[in-house]
Amino acid sequence: MTKSELIATISNKQPHLPQKDVEYAVNNIIDGMIATLVDGDRIEIRGFGAFSIVQYSARIGRNPKTGEAVSVPERRSVHFKTGLELRKKVDASRVVYPNIKDL
Protein backbone atom coordinates (compact mmCIF):
# COMPACT_ATOMS: atom_id res chain seq x y z
CA MET A 1 0.00 0.00 0.00
CA THR A 2 1.33 3.41 -0.94
CA LYS A 3 0.73 6.65 0.93
CA SER A 4 -1.81 7.78 -1.67
CA GLU A 5 -3.65 4.43 -1.35
CA LEU A 6 -3.69 4.86 2.44
CA ILE A 7 -5.16 8.35 2.08
CA ALA A 8 -7.80 7.05 -0.35
CA THR A 9 -8.71 4.17 1.99
CA ILE A 10 -9.15 6.48 4.98
CA SER A 11 -11.16 8.95 2.86
CA ASN A 12 -13.47 6.14 1.73
CA LYS A 13 -14.01 4.94 5.31
CA GLN A 14 -14.57 8.50 6.59
CA PRO A 15 -16.66 10.18 3.85
CA HIS A 16 -17.39 13.18 6.08
CA LEU A 17 -13.69 14.17 5.95
CA PRO A 18 -12.39 15.94 2.84
CA GLN A 19 -9.51 14.09 1.17
CA LYS A 20 -7.24 17.13 1.64
CA ASP A 21 -7.77 16.95 5.42
CA VAL A 22 -6.97 13.23 5.45
CA GLU A 23 -3.84 13.87 3.38
CA TYR A 24 -2.81 16.64 5.80
CA ALA A 25 -3.32 14.33 8.80
CA VAL A 26 -1.38 11.43 7.26
CA ASN A 27 1.50 13.74 6.28
CA ASN A 28 1.62 15.20 9.80
CA ILE A 29 1.70 11.73 11.37
CA ILE A 30 4.53 10.61 9.08
CA ASP A 31 6.47 13.86 9.64
CA GLY A 32 6.07 13.43 13.40
CA MET A 33 7.33 9.85 13.24
CA ILE A 34 10.34 10.92 11.16
CA ALA A 35 11.19 13.74 13.58
CA THR A 36 10.95 11.37 16.55
CA LEU A 37 13.28 8.83 14.94
CA VAL A 38 15.76 11.53 13.84
CA ASP A 39 15.92 12.67 17.48
CA GLY A 40 16.87 9.09 18.42
CA ASP A 41 13.63 8.33 20.24
CA ARG A 42 11.52 5.19 19.95
CA ILE A 43 7.98 4.95 18.56
CA GLU A 44 5.64 2.31 19.95
CA ILE A 45 2.15 1.73 18.56
CA ARG A 46 0.44 -0.89 20.74
CA GLY A 47 -0.73 -3.89 18.78
CA PHE A 48 1.11 -2.75 15.64
CA GLY A 49 4.79 -2.56 16.50
CA ALA A 50 7.74 -0.43 17.50
CA PHE A 51 10.23 1.60 15.50
CA SER A 52 13.68 2.24 16.93
CA ILE A 53 17.12 3.33 15.76
CA VAL A 54 19.97 0.84 15.53
CA GLN A 55 23.57 2.07 15.45
CA TYR A 56 26.05 0.12 13.33
CA SER A 57 29.70 0.83 14.05
CA ALA A 58 32.35 1.25 11.37
CA ARG A 59 33.96 -1.97 10.16
CA ILE A 60 36.09 -3.48 7.47
CA GLY A 61 34.03 -5.34 4.88
CA ARG A 62 34.87 -7.26 1.73
CA ASN A 63 34.01 -6.54 -1.87
CA PRO A 64 32.27 -9.80 -2.87
CA LYS A 65 33.48 -9.56 -6.45
CA THR A 66 37.19 -8.92 -5.82
CA GLY A 67 37.61 -9.92 -2.17
CA GLU A 68 39.30 -6.56 -1.55
CA ALA A 69 38.96 -5.06 1.96
CA VAL A 70 36.60 -2.07 2.04
CA SER A 71 36.03 0.40 4.84
CA VAL A 72 32.34 0.55 5.76
CA PRO A 73 31.46 3.73 7.71
CA GLU A 74 29.25 3.74 10.78
CA ARG A 75 25.56 4.31 10.16
CA ARG A 76 22.16 4.45 11.81
CA SER A 77 19.16 2.54 10.56
CA VAL A 78 15.49 2.15 11.47
CA HIS A 79 14.47 -1.16 13.01
CA PHE A 80 10.82 -2.30 13.15
CA LYS A 81 9.59 -4.99 15.51
CA THR A 82 6.03 -6.19 14.98
CA GLY A 83 3.53 -6.14 17.81
CA LEU A 84 1.89 -9.32 19.05
CA GLU A 85 -1.56 -8.45 17.66
CA LEU A 86 -0.21 -7.70 14.17
CA ARG A 87 1.91 -10.85 14.21
CA LYS A 88 -1.10 -12.98 15.16
CA LYS A 89 -3.32 -11.46 12.46
CA VAL A 90 -0.70 -11.92 9.76
CA ASP A 91 -0.04 -15.48 10.87
CA ALA A 92 -3.77 -16.26 10.97
CA SER A 93 -4.27 -14.98 7.41
CA ARG A 94 -2.32 -17.98 6.07
CA VAL A 95 -1.79 -16.39 2.67
CA VAL A 96 0.23 -18.88 0.69
CA TYR A 97 2.67 -17.33 -1.74
CA PRO A 98 3.76 -19.51 -4.64
CA ASN A 99 7.30 -20.77 -4.58
CA ILE A 100 9.35 -19.11 -7.31
CA LYS A 101 10.72 -22.51 -8.36
CA ASP A 102 7.16 -23.76 -8.98
CA LEU A 103 6.38 -21.00 -11.50
N, C-alpha and C positions, 0 to 999 in steps of 0.2 A: 504494500500500500504506500503510495506517495503522499506527500503533504497535501497536494490538491485533492486527492481522493479522500483523505481524512476530513478535510474541510467540507467536501461535498456530502460525505456520509453524515457528519454532524448536522449540516444544514437540512438534510432530508429528514432526520429524526427530530429536529427542532424547527418546524416550519415558521414559527413565530419570530425567529431570529433572522435578520438579514444576513446574507452570505458574507458581506463585508465585515460585519461584527464578529462572525465566527472566525473568519480569516485573521482578524485583528487579535482575537483571543488566543488562537493557536500560535500565532507568531510571538505573542508576548510570553506564552508558556515556554516555548522553545528557547527564546532569548534568555529567559530567567534560568532555565536549566543550563544553558551554555555558560552564563555568567557564574553560576554556582560552581560548576566544574572547573572553570578557569581559575577561580579563587582557591581551588584545592579542596573544596568541601564535597561531601557525599550527598547524593539524592536517594531517598528511599520512598517508594510508592508501595504501600502495603498491598499485598496480593499480586502485584505486578512484578516488582523487582527493585534492584538497587544499582545505581551508577556510582562508580568511584574512580579515582585516578590511581594508576599504577606507575611507579617510577622504575625505569630500566636504566641501569648504570652502563657506562661506556665499557666496551669490550673489544677484543680482537676477534673478528670473524674470518671466514674463508670464502673466497670467490668460488662457487661451485664448478664453474667452467674451467678455471685455470689452477685452482688450489692455492692461489696467492693469498697471503694474509692481508686483511683489510680492516682498517680502524672503523668501528661502528660507534658513533657518538651516543651519549646518553639521551634518553627521550622520555616523555610522559605519554601515556595512552589511557583511553577510557576503557574501563572494565564494566561489564554488565552481568549481574547475577540474577537469575530469574527467581521470582517469589514462588512460594509453595502452591498457591492457588493457580497461578498461570501454568506452572509445571504440570499440575494435575489435569487441567483442562486440555492442554496440548497432548498429554499422554493419553487421555481418554478419547481424543478425537480419532486416534488410530488411522490416520491418513496413510495409506501405503503408497510410497513413491516407487515407480518402476526402477529396477536396477538398470544402469546404463548398459551393462553387458547383454541384457535381455532384449534391447531394442534393435 
